[in-house]
């Protein structure tokens, strides 16, 4: 009985941690694996539902900026970088594009 209770608590904790890693509607992101065509878009529930996994909210920004970003995988060909505001999203997008080969 005790083991099943512990297993349940671990499972619930994992589900809560996974839910916390998802962005909130109203944030902004772009698909950084499509640098030629991507643009900042509002993160809506339909897009969030397509995310397979998101990195923790406290991950440092991949583009060297002073605000946090979150990477959310849709598929091997699609991954969104997500930011709290449209301004942060646009700055990250422009930084990425400026440093592209």
ZIBELCOR-V742215 format. One record per helix or strand of 3 or more residues. SS is the DSSP state (h for helix, s for strand). FROM is the first residue (numbers start at 0). TO is the last residue. If there is no record, write none. Layout:
ss: [SS:SS]
from: [FROM:FROM]
to: [TO:TO]
This chain:
ss: [h:s:h:s:s:h]
from: [1:27:44:69:77:85]
to: [20:30:49:74:82:97]
